[in-house]
Amino acid sequence: MEHFDFGLDFYRGRKVLITGHTGFKGTWMCVLLYMLGAQVTGYALEPPTEPSVFALSGIADKIRSVVGDVRDLAHLRRVFDETQPEVVIHMAAQPIVRESYKNPVYTYEVNVMGTVNVLECVRTCSSVRSFVNVTTDKVYRNREWEWGYRENEELNGYDPYSNSKSCSELVTECYKNSFFSVRQDARSTKGEDSAETAAPAAAISTARAGNVIGGGDFAVDRIVPDCVRAVLSGREILVRNPYSTRPYQHVLEPVAVYLMLAAAQYRAPETAGNYNVGPDETDCYTTGELVTLFCDSWNLATGERAAWKDGYDGGPHEASFLKLDCSKLKKTFGWKPVWTVEQAIEMIVEWTLAYRDGQDICRVMTEQIRKFLG
């Protein structure tokens, strides 16, 4: 199989700052960047789960890991000043829909004001040339229609998590228009070198990813971690909403795209923009279908008999049908997904068995990254 070239050789020796690096996606990104030879600084709270893929990977010993809260502008600014990053990837977030119903104020503080603070640091740090804000497919006003949402659709997430991410998108667009757009008329009247009119050099994109799955996700209220916890304890898997349709993809799919976007717009700022990152339509599955795939793969690998049951609990509103149209990403960069959902599930089972058997998790992650990149 011919693999897509993400252009990641760009990162050798580059200074990269990642917010939210102790989370699930952040850890996979740190391991990948370390393999690429980047100089990585991470800024985040302590890992959000116990156990955590961040601790299991051992990546903290190979990068600069700063414990910090994106709501703390003064501390964040000091880290930017010390690091002088060239590329910034913003992934710090409160990412769980059900948690956002329980703690909406905290969710908005982190997801909206956290974005403001990161953008303030990007605006005032002259070394930054490329910034990517990672959001979600849930930023769109979900009309439950059958076709995929495009980047020009209305942003209006329903629940506090989704809505806060819509707000994060709007904040990013506002900063981009207000502070990162060169005003030719002002430059012509005040001179090319005017400090008042010269725009910051950073190119800015947002990336709206579909549901991400992969080895090492221990979060609550997510379907694959629920599956893993159940099979490791010998329990039947309880699926609270088996008929909801989602664009599932392995974690390396969006992580590689985030890095591709950041590298591409560093070289060619005109490629910056808003991009959907999701699987092909054939890989949009209902939750029940995804769990069946997991059970089949687990049973094949272990000889056990994992099974699931419908556990709908009438919980808070969550979208029942959601797809993405990724035509823009494909047309602009010639990108295409690397792994199918079936392959992603196989990688999850492989990772989980390695974790269960006490194997070297860093080695497993590194090998899976090599398989993915080809």
C-alpha positions as CSV (number, residue, x, y, z in Angstrom):
1,M,0.0,0.0,0.0
2,E,1.3,3.4,-1.0
3,H,1.3,5.8,2.0
4,F,0.6,9.5,1.9
5,D,3.6,11.8,2.5
6,F,2.6,14.2,5.2
7,G,5.8,16.3,4.8
8,L,6.9,15.7,8.4
9,D,10.6,15.9,7.7
10,F,10.0,19.6,8.3
11,Y,10.1,19.0,12.0
12,R,13.7,17.9,12.5
13,G,15.2,20.5,14.8
14,R,12.1,22.7,14.9
15,K,10.9,24.2,18.2
16,V,7.3,23.1,18.7
17,L,5.0,24.0,21.6
18,I,2.0,21.9,22.3
19,T,-0.8,22.7,24.8
20,G,-2.6,19.7,26.2
21,H,0.4,17.4,25.6
22,T,-0.4,15.2,28.6
23,G,-3.7,14.1,27.1
24,F,-4.5,11.2,24.8
25,K,-3.9,13.0,21.4
26,G,-1.2,15.1,22.9
27,T,0.9,12.1,24.0
28,W,0.7,10.5,20.6
29,M,1.8,13.8,19.0
30,C,4.7,14.2,21.4
31,V,5.9,10.6,20.6
32,L,5.6,11.3,16.9
33,L,7.5,14.6,17.1
34,Y,10.2,13.1,19.2
35,M,10.7,10.4,16.6
36,L,10.9,13.2,14.0
37,G,13.7,15.0,15.9
38,A,11.7,18.1,17.0
39,Q,12.5,20.1,20.0
40,V,9.2,19.7,21.9
41,T,7.8,21.8,24.8
42,G,4.5,20.7,26.3
43,Y,2.2,22.9,28.4
44,A,-0.6,21.2,30.2
45,L,-2.1,20.1,33.5
46,E,-1.1,16.7,35.0
47,P,-2.5,13.8,32.9
48,P,-6.3,13.7,33.1
49,T,-6.6,10.0,33.8
50,E,-5.1,7.3,35.9
51,P,-3.6,5.3,34.3
52,S,-2.5,7.6,31.6
53,V,-0.9,7.0,28.2
54,F,1.4,10.0,28.9
55,A,2.9,8.2,31.9
56,L,3.0,4.8,30.2
57,S,4.7,6.2,27.1
58,G,7.7,7.6,29.1
59,I,7.7,10.6,26.8
60,A,8.0,13.1,29.7
61,D,11.7,12.1,30.0
62,K,12.4,13.0,26.3
63,I,10.7,16.4,26.0
64,R,10.3,19.5,28.0
65,S,7.1,19.1,29.9
66,V,5.7,22.1,31.8
67,V,2.8,21.7,34.2
68,G,0.5,24.7,33.6
69,D,-3.1,25.9,33.1
70,V,-4.0,27.6,29.8
71,R,-6.2,29.9,31.9
72,D,-3.0,31.3,33.5
73,L,-1.9,33.9,30.9
74,A,1.1,35.1,32.8
75,H,2.6,31.7,33.2
76,L,1.8,30.7,29.7
77,R,3.5,33.9,28.4
78,R,6.6,33.1,30.3
79,V,6.8,29.7,28.8
80,F,6.4,31.2,25.3
81,D,9.2,33.7,26.1
82,E,11.5,31.0,27.3
83,T,10.8,28.5,24.5
84,Q,10.5,30.9,21.5
85,P,8.6,28.3,19.5
86,E,8.3,28.3,15.7
87,V,5.1,26.1,15.7
88,V,2.3,26.0,18.2
89,I,-0.4,23.3,18.3
90,H,-3.3,24.1,20.7
91,M,-5.0,21.0,22.0
92,A,-5.6,21.8,25.7
93,A,-9.3,21.4,26.4
94,Q,-12.1,20.1,28.5
95,P,-13.1,17.5,25.9
96,I,-16.0,15.5,27.3
97,V,-19.6,16.3,26.4
98,R,-21.1,14.8,29.6
99,E,-18.6,16.6,31.8
100,S,-19.5,19.9,30.1
101,Y,-23.1,19.5,31.4
102,K,-21.8,19.0,34.9
103,N,-19.2,21.8,34.8
104,P,-20.2,24.3,32.1
105,V,-18.3,27.3,33.6
106,Y,-15.0,25.4,33.8
107,T,-15.6,24.1,30.2
108,Y,-16.0,27.6,28.8
109,E,-13.1,28.9,30.9
110,V,-10.7,26.3,29.5
111,N,-12.0,26.0,25.9
112,V,-12.7,29.7,25.2
113,M,-10.5,31.8,27.5
114,G,-7.7,29.2,27.2
115,T,-7.8,29.8,23.4
116,V,-7.7,33.6,23.9
117,N,-4.7,33.2,26.1
118,V,-2.8,31.0,23.7
119,L,-3.6,33.4,20.8
120,E,-2.4,36.3,22.9
121,C,0.9,34.5,23.4
122,V,1.1,33.8,19.7
123,R,0.4,37.4,18.9
124,T,3.1,38.8,21.1
125,C,5.8,36.1,20.5
126,S,7.7,37.0,17.3
127,S,9.2,33.5,16.8
128,V,5.9,31.8,16.1
129,R,5.3,31.2,12.4
130,S,2.6,28.7,12.4
131,F,-0.4,28.1,14.7
132,V,-3.1,25.3,14.6
133,N,-6.1,25.3,16.9
134,V,-7.5,21.8,17.3
135,T,-11.3,21.8,17.7
136,T,-13.9,19.2,16.9
137,D,-16.5,18.1,14.4
138,K,-19.1,19.1,17.0
139,V,-18.6,22.8,16.3
140,Y,-21.3,22.7,13.6
141,R,-24.9,23.3,14.2
142,N,-26.1,19.7,13.9
143,R,-29.2,19.4,11.7
144,E,-29.0,15.5,11.8
145,W,-28.7,15.4,8.0
146,E,-27.2,12.5,6.0
147,W,-24.4,14.4,4.2
148,G,-21.1,15.6,5.7
149,Y,-20.7,19.1,7.1
150,R,-18.4,21.4,5.2
151,E,-16.1,24.1,6.6
152,N,-18.5,26.9,5.6
153,E,-21.5,25.5,7.5
154,E,-22.9,27.3,10.5
155,L,-21.0,27.0,13.8
156,N,-23.3,26.5,16.7
157,G,-22.6,23.5,18.9
158,Y,-25.5,22.3,21.1
159,D,-24.0,21.3,24.4
160,P,-21.5,23.3,26.5
161,Y,-18.5,21.4,25.2
162,S,-19.5,21.7,21.5
163,N,-20.6,25.3,21.9
164,S,-17.4,26.3,23.7
165,K,-15.4,24.8,20.8
166,S,-17.6,26.8,18.3
167,C,-16.6,29.8,20.4
168,S,-13.0,28.8,20.2
169,E,-13.3,28.8,16.4
170,L,-14.8,32.3,16.4
171,V,-12.1,33.6,18.7
172,T,-9.4,32.2,16.4
173,E,-11.1,33.8,13.4
174,C,-11.4,37.1,15.2
175,Y,-7.7,37.1,16.2
176,K,-6.7,36.1,12.7
177,N,-8.7,39.0,11.2
178,S,-7.8,41.6,13.8
179,F,-4.1,41.0,14.4
180,F,-2.7,38.7,11.8
181,S,-4.0,40.3,8.5
182,V,-1.6,42.7,6.8
183,R,-3.3,46.0,6.1
184,Q,-1.9,47.1,2.8
185,D,-3.4,50.5,2.9
186,A,-1.8,51.3,6.3
187,R,1.5,49.9,5.2
188,S,1.6,52.1,2.1
189,T,0.9,55.2,4.1
190,K,3.1,54.6,7.1
191,G,5.9,52.6,5.5
192,E,6.8,49.0,5.2
193,D,8.7,48.9,8.5
194,S,6.1,50.5,10.7
195,A,5.8,48.6,14.0
196,E,2.2,49.8,14.2
197,T,1.1,48.2,11.0
198,A,3.4,45.2,10.4
199,A,1.4,42.1,11.0
200,P,2.7,39.1,13.0
201,A,4.1,36.5,10.7
202,A,2.2,33.5,12.1
203,A,-0.1,31.6,9.7
204,I,-3.3,30.3,11.5
205,S,-5.5,27.3,10.9
206,T,-8.2,25.4,12.8
207,A,-8.7,21.6,12.4
208,R,-12.1,20.1,13.1
209,A,-11.6,16.4,13.8
210,G,-14.1,13.6,14.0
211,N,-14.2,11.1,16.8
212,V,-10.7,9.9,17.6
213,I,-9.9,6.4,18.8
214,G,-6.7,4.6,19.6
215,G,-4.6,2.8,22.1
216,G,-4.1,4.5,25.5
217,D,-7.4,6.4,25.8
218,F,-8.6,6.0,29.3
219,A,-11.2,8.8,29.4
220,V,-14.6,8.4,31.0
221,D,-17.7,8.5,28.8
222,R,-16.0,7.4,25.6
223,I,-17.0,4.3,23.8
224,V,-13.6,2.6,23.2
225,P,-12.2,3.2,26.7
226,D,-15.5,1.8,28.0
227,C,-14.9,-1.3,25.8
228,V,-11.3,-1.7,27.0
229,R,-12.3,-1.3,30.7
230,A,-15.0,-3.9,30.3
231,V,-12.9,-6.6,28.5
232,L,-10.0,-6.1,30.9
233,S,-12.3,-6.8,33.8
234,G,-14.2,-9.6,32.1
235,R,-17.5,-7.6,32.0
236,E,-20.1,-7.2,29.3
237,I,-19.7,-3.9,27.4
238,L,-22.5,-1.4,28.2
239,V,-23.3,0.8,25.2
240,R,-25.4,3.8,26.2
241,N,-26.2,5.0,22.7
242,P,-25.7,2.2,20.1
243,Y,-27.5,3.9,17.2
244,S,-25.6,7.2,17.0
245,T,-23.4,7.6,13.9
246,R,-20.0,9.1,14.1
247,P,-16.9,9.6,11.9
248,Y,-14.4,7.4,13.8
249,Q,-10.7,7.5,13.0
250,H,-7.4,6.4,14.5
251,V,-5.7,9.1,16.6
252,L,-2.7,9.2,14.2
253,E,-4.9,10.4,11.4
254,P,-5.7,13.8,12.9
255,V,-2.4,14.1,14.7
256,A,-0.5,13.7,11.4
257,V,-2.9,16.2,9.7
258,Y,-2.4,18.8,12.4
259,L,1.4,18.6,11.9
260,M,1.0,18.6,8.1
261,L,-1.1,21.7,8.3
262,A,1.3,23.5,10.6
263,A,4.3,22.6,8.3
264,A,2.4,23.5,5.1
265,Q,1.3,26.9,6.2
266,Y,4.7,27.7,7.6
267,R,6.1,27.3,4.1
268,A,3.0,28.6,2.2
269,P,0.8,30.8,4.4
270,E,-1.9,30.9,1.7
271,T,-2.8,27.3,2.6
272,A,-3.9,28.3,6.1
273,G,-7.6,28.0,6.8
274,N,-10.3,25.9,8.5
275,Y,-10.2,22.1,7.7
276,N,-12.3,19.1,8.5
277,V,-10.3,16.0,9.4
278,G,-12.3,12.8,9.3
279,P,-12.5,9.3,7.7
280,D,-14.1,8.4,4.3
281,E,-17.8,8.1,4.4
282,T,-17.5,4.3,4.4
283,D,-15.9,4.6,7.9
284,C,-18.8,6.4,9.6
285,Y,-20.2,3.7,11.9
286,T,-22.9,3.6,14.5
287,T,-21.6,3.1,18.0
288,G,-23.0,-0.4,18.1
289,E,-21.3,-1.3,14.9
290,L,-18.0,0.0,16.2
291,V,-18.3,-2.0,19.4
292,T,-19.1,-5.1,17.4
293,L,-15.9,-4.6,15.4
294,F,-14.0,-4.2,18.7
295,C,-15.5,-7.4,20.1
296,D,-14.7,-9.4,16.9
297,S,-11.1,-8.2,16.9
298,W,-10.6,-8.8,20.6
299,N,-12.1,-12.3,20.4
300,L,-10.0,-13.2,17.4
301,A,-6.8,-12.0,19.1
302,T,-7.5,-13.6,22.5
303,G,-9.9,-16.4,22.0
304,E,-12.2,-14.8,24.6
305,R,-15.9,-14.0,24.1
306,A,-16.3,-10.2,24.5
307,A,-19.9,-9.0,24.0
308,W,-22.0,-5.9,24.5
309,K,-25.6,-4.9,25.4
310,D,-27.7,-1.8,24.8
311,G,-27.5,0.4,27.9
312,Y,-29.3,3.5,26.8
313,D,-29.7,5.6,30.0
314,G,-31.7,8.6,28.7
315,G,-28.7,10.9,29.5
316,P,-28.2,14.5,28.3
317,H,-28.6,15.4,24.6
318,E,-25.9,14.2,22.3
319,A,-26.0,14.3,18.5
320,S,-27.3,11.1,16.9
321,F,-26.0,11.6,13.4
322,L,-22.8,13.4,12.4
323,K,-20.5,13.2,9.4
324,L,-17.8,15.4,7.9
325,D,-17.0,16.4,4.3
326,C,-13.2,16.4,4.1
327,S,-13.0,17.4,0.4
328,K,-11.2,20.7,1.2
329,L,-8.3,18.9,2.9
330,K,-8.1,16.3,0.1
331,K,-8.2,18.9,-2.7
332,T,-5.7,21.3,-1.0
333,F,-3.1,18.7,0.0
334,G,-4.0,15.5,-1.8
335,W,-4.5,13.9,1.6
336,K,-6.4,10.7,2.2
337,P,-6.9,8.6,5.3
338,V,-4.3,5.9,5.9
339,W,-6.2,3.4,8.0
340,T,-9.7,2.1,7.9
341,V,-11.7,1.8,11.1
342,E,-11.2,-1.9,11.0
343,Q,-7.4,-1.3,11.0
344,A,-7.7,1.3,13.8
345,I,-9.6,-1.3,16.0
346,E,-6.8,-3.8,15.3
347,M,-4.2,-1.3,16.5
348,I,-6.3,-0.6,19.6
349,V,-6.5,-4.3,20.5
350,E,-2.8,-4.7,19.9
351,W,-2.0,-1.7,22.2
352,T,-4.4,-2.9,24.8
353,L,-3.0,-6.4,24.9
354,A,0.5,-4.9,25.2
355,Y,-0.7,-2.8,28.2
356,R,-2.4,-5.8,29.8
357,D,0.7,-7.9,29.5
358,G,3.1,-5.2,30.8
359,Q,5.0,-4.7,27.6
360,D,7.0,-1.6,26.6
361,I,4.3,0.9,25.6
362,C,6.7,3.3,24.1
363,R,8.0,0.6,21.7
364,V,4.4,-0.4,20.8
365,M,3.5,3.3,20.0
366,T,6.7,3.8,18.0
367,E,6.0,0.7,16.0
368,Q,2.4,1.7,15.3
369,I,3.6,5.1,14.2
370,R,6.1,3.6,11.8
371,K,3.4,1.3,10.3
372,F,1.1,4.4,9.9
373,L,3.7,6.5,8.1
374,G,4.9,3.6,5.9
